């Protein structure tokens, strides 16, 4: 199972991205993308990430190498939540893409390439 925390629910993913996720993780659960107000403090970001962490953990009660969290969110929230999940031994991945956005309305040719693991380097 793959938990998706991103601006795009899996129902809107490109076909190759969806197929790759289903082939590896069998199913996808979409979590709503957190709204991170830019005025929030680091402590408030930590609280939001902790709330997500608490929601995610029950999905991983049976450790399975085919379970992961797809996390594409606001950078400080992402860092905080990725750190918590990696400490727990949960795989966290991001999407990689190629192409370019042609204007500020995000119109353009953006193509999914692969999933890449977050890791402790």
C-alpha positions in Angstrom: 0.0 0.0 0.0 1.1 3.5 -0.8 -0.1 6.5 1.2 -0.1 9.6 -1.0 0.3 13.0 0.6 0.6 15.5 -2.2 -1.2 18.2 -4.1 -2.5 15.6 -6.5 -4.8 12.8 -5.5 -3.8 9.5 -7.2 -7.0 9.7 -9.4 -5.3 12.6 -11.3 -1.9 10.9 -11.8 -0.5 10.2 -15.2 -1.2 6.6 -16.3 2.5 5.5 -16.1 2.8 6.9 -12.5 -0.4 5.2 -11.4 0.6 1.9 -13.0 4.0 2.0 -11.4 2.5 2.7 -8.0 -0.1 0.0 -8.3 2.4 -2.5 -9.6 4.8 -2.0 -6.6 2.4 -1.1 -3.8 -0.9 -2.7 -4.9 -3.1 0.0 -3.6 -3.1 3.8 -2.9 -4.6 5.7 0.0 -4.9 9.5 -0.5 -4.4 11.8 2.4 -5.4 15.5 2.0 -2.5 17.8 1.4 -1.8 19.9 4.5 -2.3 23.6 4.3 0.8 25.1 5.7 0.4 28.8 6.5 3.8 30.6 5.9 3.6 32.4 9.3 3.6 29.1 11.3 6.5 28.5 13.6 8.8 25.4 13.6 6.9 24.1 16.6 3.6 24.4 14.8 5.0 22.6 11.8 6.2 19.9 14.1 2.7 19.6 15.6 1.1 19.2 12.1 3.7 16.6 11.1 3.0 14.8 14.3 -0.7 14.7 13.5 0.1 13.2 10.1 2.5 10.7 11.7 -0.1 9.5 14.1 -2.6 9.0 11.2 0.0 7.1 9.1 1.3 4.7 11.7 -1.8 2.4 11.9 -1.4 1.7 8.2 2.0 0.2 8.9 1.2 -2.1 11.8 2.1 -5.0 9.7 5.6 -4.2 8.4 5.6 -4.9 4.7 8.4 -4.0 2.4 5.7 -3.1 -0.2 4.4 -0.2 2.0 5.5 3.4 1.6 4.5 7.0 1.9 4.6 9.2 -1.2 5.3 12.7 0.2 5.4 15.9 -1.9 4.5 18.8 0.3 5.8 22.1 1.8 9.5 21.6 2.4 9.8 22.1 6.2 6.7 20.0 6.8 8.1 17.3 4.4 11.5 17.3 6.2 9.9 17.0 9.6 7.5 14.2 8.6 10.1 12.3 6.5 12.5 12.4 9.5 9.9 10.9 11.8 8.9 8.2 9.3 12.4 7.1 8.5 13.2 6.8 12.2 10.2 4.4 12.4 11.6 2.4 9.4 8.9 3.5 7.0 9.9 4.0 3.3 9.2 7.4 2.0 9.3 8.3 -1.7 9.0 11.4 -3.9 8.0 11.7 -7.5 10.6 12.8 -10.1 9.5 14.6 -13.3 10.9 16.1 -16.4 9.7 18.9 -18.6 8.9 22.5 -18.1 6.1 24.8 -17.1 5.2 27.3 -19.8 3.6 30.0 -17.6 2.4 30.7 -14.1 -0.8 28.7 -14.7 1.3 25.6 -14.6 0.5 24.6 -18.2 3.1 22.7 -19.9 4.6 19.3 -20.5 5.5 17.7 -17.1 6.1 14.0 -17.4 6.5 11.6 -14.5 9.8 9.7 -14.5 10.1 7.6 -11.4 9.7 7.4 -7.6 12.8 8.2 -5.6 13.4 7.2 -2.0 14.1 9.7 0.7 17.0 8.3 2.7 19.4 9.2 5.5 22.6 9.9 3.7 
